[in-house]
Amino acid sequence: MTTRAADQLFARNPGEVWDTTFRQGEAGACLRTNSQAAFTHATDTLYAYEQTGPSFARWQIDLLVDGGPAYEEVEGFADAPTVEIGPRLMAAVLARPGGHAYWVEALHSLIVTDTQQSTVTVRCAKEEAARHWAARLPRQAITAQLLENGAIYAHTAAFSRGGRGVVIAGHRGHGKTTTLLSCLHRLGADYVTNDRLLLRTEDEGRLAGYVWPARLRAGIGTLSALPHLADLVPAEQRAVPAEQRWSSRPKVPIEPWDFARLLSGDGRVLGSVSPALLVFPQLNRERTTVSVEQVERAEARAELLRTRLFMTDPGRGPSSHINHWLWPAPDPAATDRNLGRVVDSLAELPCYRIHAGGDPAALADAVADLLDTGPEVHG
């Protein structure tokens, strides 16, 4: 479906239209929609992107609430192959000139891509469906462009203090979120991400991290240990015994528009970071002291490669976070080359393993010491 065809769809549904262009690095995606709720959801959720108002971008995404397609427009999908496009969400897909068409019956949405025109047109029956797509599609478009230009997914948390980025890496349950939230509050640091970072080497080998914007999820053990966030624990989980809180599920979501609660002092929310320190937290709630050990370059490099920047967990396999259903992922050989470059750059950073207990202040102070002077306590 061309931009002209999309213009005709908007013309048949008169009313106010909202649009803006999201940018990150050299990547860009323009969103146009007749749903104010969907537009607000996108601009609030995609906090890490620069928003420049209506302007040219690599991809144009038109999101229309118009009652959805008629039966005859989707009857051809009855025998079409299906693909998974999200948790418990499937789409029937058909090839078409210049791209593909996706019918998502659960959300009564028709998505049509045109690679020649660089357009994505989405027609939804209800505003709830438009909200579902509003942030996801621009984010996938921008991510695809960054991956095409050398970026690699990393399952990390990150913050910045005084312009120096700290990458907090490790598998689930090792203490990334606890380390991040402790440092934000104790050190007045800037928030970058809690879950995912797009890393790549740029000019002269400089390492850059771009945020994959999303909500933050924190366990009730972490929140209970931080007095300024303890009230975020849902009422039904406040009676969980202290010794069970660290393993309690589900985690509590904190939306981007509430990130100010995580900060202290002059702390800000950033969309990118220049990594200067790599930390592997190892939290054990029974510990009463903090110890720090330096991780040698070869060991750090081996661990980062083995886990593909912690996107592959030996116990769970590859992360389900990677799901390029609308834009294809880069060639595996190119991905491996980019991974090697990023890992080499990360391994050049000072890297430390931090063994700590449940005291957020002691944990944050250990990270501050690494940033300022290097470790005082060696494990």
N, C-alpha and C positions, 0 to 999 in steps of 0.2 A: 504494500500500500504506500503510495507516494505521499510526499508532503502536501501536494495539491489535494489528493483524496482526503487526507486528514483535515485540511482546511475546510473541505466540503462537509465533513462530519461535524465540525464545530459550528459551521454556518447553519446546519439543520437543527442545532441545539443552542439557540441564542441565549445569551446570558454572559455573566462576567467570566473572564478567563484569567488565570494566574500563571505566570511563567517566570523562570529564573534559570541561570546557568550555574552549575556546580563545577568547580575546578580544583584540581590537586596536581601539583607539578605541571606537566604539560598535558595532562588528561582533562577532558571536559565532557559534560553531558547537559543538554538543555531539557528541562521539564516544562511541559505545558499541560494544563489541566483545567477543567471546568468545575472541579471540586475544591472548594476552599479548605475543607477538612483534610483532604489528601495533601494539598499543597503545604498546609501548616505542619502536618505530620512529617513530611519530607524535610522541610527546612529546619525543624527542631531536631530530628533524628540525625541528620547528616551534618553534625556540628563541626566536623573536622575539615569540611570543604569551604573554600572561598565561594561566596555567592555574589555574582556580578550583575544580576538582572538579565533581562533578555539580551542575548548576544550569541554569536556563532560558536558552535562547539562541534566536536567530532561526531557526536551522536545527538539526534533529536528524538525525544521521547514524548509522544502525545498520549495523554491518559484521559479518557472520556467516560463519564457516567451518562449513558444514553438508553438504559433499559436492557443493554446487552444485545448480542446478535440475534436475528430471527432464526427459527428452526432450520430453514432451508440453507442458511449460511454455515451451519455446523453439522448437518446431517452426514456430510462426507467424512467426518472424523469417526464414524461408528466403528470402522474396522482398522483405524489407523494405529500404528505402534505407539506405545506410551513410554514416557521417560519420567523419572523422579525429579521433581524440581524443588523439593523441600521436605521437611519431616512430615510424613503421612500426606503428601500432596503430589498428585500425578497430573501429567498433561498428555493429551493425544497430540501427535505432531505430524504435519504433512509438509513435504517440500513444495515450494512454489517458486516461480521465476524471481530470482534475486534474493531468496531467503527462505524462511519457514513460517508456518502458521501453527500456533499452539492453542488448543482448546482445553481450558481448565474448568471442567464441569463443576467441581466443588465450589468454585468462586464465580461461576457463570461469567467467565472472562475469555475473550478472544484476543490473542497477542499475535501480531503480524510483524515480521522483520523484513527489511529491505536493505541488504548490504550495499547495493549500488547507490541508493539514495541516503544511506546511513540513518535510517529512521526505524523507530519501533512505535507501533500504534496499538494501543490497548483500549478495548471497549468492555465496559463493565455494566452489569445490571444494577449494582447497588454501590453506594458510597463506601460501605465497609470493605468491599473488594478493592476499590481505588486506593484506600488507605494501605491495604496490604502491599500493593505494587509501588506506591509512591516513593518510598525510600529504597526498596530493594533493587529496582531496575537501574536508577542512576548510579547506585553504588556498584552494581555488577559491571556497568559500562565503564566506569572509571577504573575499577580494579583490573578489568581486561586490558585496558590501555597501558596501565603501569606494568602488568605482567609481560605484555608484548615488548616493553622497553626495558626489560632486565630485572624487574622486581621479583621477589620471592616471598611467599607467606612465611611468617614466623609466629609460633604460638607463644607470645610473650606479653608481659605487662611492661610498662615503661613510664618514666617520669623524667622531668628535667629540673635541675637546680643550678641557677647561675649560668644557664646556657649549656650545661654539661648533661648529656642524656645518660640515664641509667636504664639498661635493658635487664629485665628480671625474667629469667628463663627457667623452664622446668616443666615436667609433666603435671597433670592435674593432682591437686592435693599436697603439693610440696611447699606451698606458702606464698605463691606469687601475689595473690590479692591482699593477703595480710601484710606483706612487705610493702606493697604499693600504698595502701591506705594509711599505714603507720607513718610512712615517709611524707606523704602529702600533709598530714596533720602536724607531725612533729617538726618537720623541716621547712614548712611553708613552700613546698615544691610545686611545680606545675604538672598538671595531669596530662598524660598523653594517651595511654590506652591500658585496658585491663586484660585484653584477651588476644588481640591479633595486631600484628604490625607488618607492613609491606616494606621489606628492606632491599636496598640495591646499592651498588657502588656507582659513584658518579665521577665528576671531573677529578683527575689526579688521585683516583682511588678513594675519594672521600665517601664514607658510609652515611647513607641517609635513610631515615625511617618515616614512612607515611602511615597515618592512622587509617585503619579500616573501621569506620565509625559504627558504634553499636552501644546498646545499653551495657551497664556493668552488672555483673551478678556476684553477690558475696554471700558466703555462708553465715549462719547465725552465730557461729563461734567467733568469727572475725568481727562481726558487728557488735556482739556483746562485749568484746574486749576493748572496744573503742567507745568511751562514754558519750561522745558527741553523735554517734550513729546508732547507739543501742535502741533508740525508740523506733528504728526502722524494722526491727524484728517483729514479724506479725504476731498479733495477740495470741493466736493459737499455738505459737511455737515458743512463747516466753516461759512456759512451764517445763520445757525440756531440761532435764538435769544437766548441770554444767559439764560433766564428763562426756556427755553424748552430743553436745552442741557442735563440736568440730566435724563430726561425721553426719550430722543431720541433713536431710534433703527435704524439699528442694531448696535451691539457693534463692536469695531475695533479689529481685531486679531493681536497679536504680536507673532511671531514665536520664538521657543527656541533659534535659532541662533542669534536673536536680543535682547536677555535678557540683554546683557551687557549695553544696553541703559537705563535700569531701575535702574542700580546700581550707587553708588557713593563711593568715597574713596577706601577702600580695600574690598568692598562688593564682594561676590562670589555667584555662583549658586550651591546649595547643593541638594543632593538626599535624605537626611533624616534629622530628627530633633528630639531633646529631649525636649518636651514641658515643660515649666516652668511657663507659664502665659496664662490664658484664657481670651479673650476679646470679648464682645458682643457690636459692634458699633451700634449706633442709630443716623444716620446722618439726619439732617434737614437743608436744604440749607438756611433757613431763620434765623437760629441761628447766633449770633455774638460772643458767648462765648462757652467755653468748660466746662462741668461738669462731674464728675466721681462718680459713686456709686458702692460700693462693693455688689456683688451678693453672698448671703449666699449659703453654700454648698448644702443644701436641695433644694433650688430653682434652682440652676444650674443643679443639678442632674435630677430634674423633667423635666426641659426644654430639656435637652439632650436626655432623654429617650423618652419623648413625640414626639419629632421630629426625633428620630433615628439619632442623630448627624446631624440634619438639612438636612437629605436626604429625609424627608417627609415634604412637605409644606401643611399646613391645607387648603390653597386655591387652590393648584395645584395637590396634591396627591404625591405619591412616585416619586422620581427623575427618569427620563428616562436615566440617566447616567449608571444605573445598567443594563447590558445586557449580561448575560452569555449564549451565544448560542453555543459556541464551547466546553467550559468546564462547567460542571454543578456547580451551587452555592452550598455551604454547606447546610446540613440539617437545616431547620428553627430553630429547638430547639438548635442546636449548635451555630447558629448565634446569637440567643437571649442570650445565656450564655456569648458569647464573647462580645456582646454589653454591658451587665451588668458589666463585668469586666473593660472594657475600660471607661465606664461612671463613675464608682466608682473612677478610677484613675484620670480622668479629674476633677471630682468634688473636689478632694483633692487639686488641684492647686488654687492659688489665682485667683479669677474671678471678673472682673469688667465690668460694663456697661458704655460706654462712649457716652455722648450726645454732639454732635459737629455740626458745620456748614460746610461751604465750604472752610475753610482756612486749607490747607494741613499742614502748619508749626505748627499751634496750635494743630492740631490733633496728629501729630507725637510727639510733645513735651509732650503731655499728656501721650502717651504710654511710652516714655522714662522715665518719672517720675515714672510710675508704675514699670518699670524694676529696677530703681535705688533705689528709696526710698519709694515707696507707694504713694498714691494720696495726692495731696495738696488741691484739690478742690473737695468737696463732693456735689452731687446733692440732 
